[in-house]
Amino acid sequence: MEKEHMRKRKFLFLYLNTGNGHLTPARRLKESIERYYPEEDFHIDLVHGFAQSQHIARFWVETGYRVSSATNPAMYSFTYDVTQRRIPLYITKMLVSWRTTRYLYRLIKEKNYTDIVCFHFMLTPSVRRVIRRLERKINFTVVVTDPFSVHGAWFIEKDIDIVFFSEEVKKRASDAYGFPPKTLWRKQDIKIFPFILSSIFKPIDDYSELRKKLGLDPNKKMVLVAGGGEGLPNMMQLMAQFALQKFPYTIVAVCGRNKSAYTLLTNFAKIYPKMDIRALGYINNMHEYIQASDCVVTKAGASTVMEILACQKPIIFSTFIHGQELGNVQFVVRNKLGWFLRSPKAIHEKIDQLFSDAAYRKSIQENLKSISIPSDNRAISTYIVEEKRALS
């Protein structure tokens, strides 16, 4: 027992590449822990939860998610809803867990991890099974990365310690999925912390110097159009509407890894030279463009929404993924922090109203200031490093 207690702590953070909503919080938490505990003698590994040889699982889960959510959202929504049901959920669990469990067993045994934090529900059953086989004390925590809408697969394993980002999701877990169970042999550790964000996402009082740094006119209103790593699906329809209405404001459009959208937008800017359009590919300073903006048109991914709200900028959603992102949209609209508008014409009209009506703009800004979205991860870092150690 004493030898077990003296083991050097080694953390394993597990993720899958299904959008940025799982990997980004994992990276942010790793960075925060290393910043808050620079003197601690431990190591944190950020590891993909599937083996390199799991080609089918990677294609089905990751590529399938990316392609279907971008090109066929109806099919993705259907799959999302079907896998909420018990039988499809357990079939999915068995198919994914088979080879994943073997891979994680070898990894965890070889590296001798003392703490595992899981950021994707598809990996939880395999990790739980590995810990049982090893018969070793390992601190295991599941971080539910969805702040408002939550899939039932997060709760298919009952014997887990868990972190939520809102009371709403905790209540949903209890009411809809019977989590936590009332008959578990031990008392579970269930925590609620603020959403995991980088500290660089914060409001600034004066963006004139930042605008100059980015090569933007500090005296013109600026709209940021962005949609995560793949860009916004309906970006070109929106640009066509802006051109039709002779849009007088600066437009910064971030296309991410979508090279075809970047090429189209670059050519579009040449056709309409009087429009102030800045086309960007994948960038590493998104926080600066959010801070320099007056409004953001985007998708409804959790990390994107929280980053924008942390910078206190109004949001216009032009699209969202049914089920998975519905709660994010409802939170923003319900608190009058932004709008969901599918039509490019409606988006243009809302931007025009926001920029031309000072009283309306002030009321939205007051709403944004009243919603506190902290970008300090100290509380969850303390929990993972100190409180979980005390539970060992």
Order of alpha helices (4+ residues) and beta strands (2+ residues): alpha-beta-alpha-beta-alpha-alpha-alpha-alpha-beta-alpha-beta-beta-alpha-beta-alpha-beta-alpha-beta-alpha-beta-alpha-beta-alpha-beta-alpha-beta-alpha-alpha-alpha-alpha
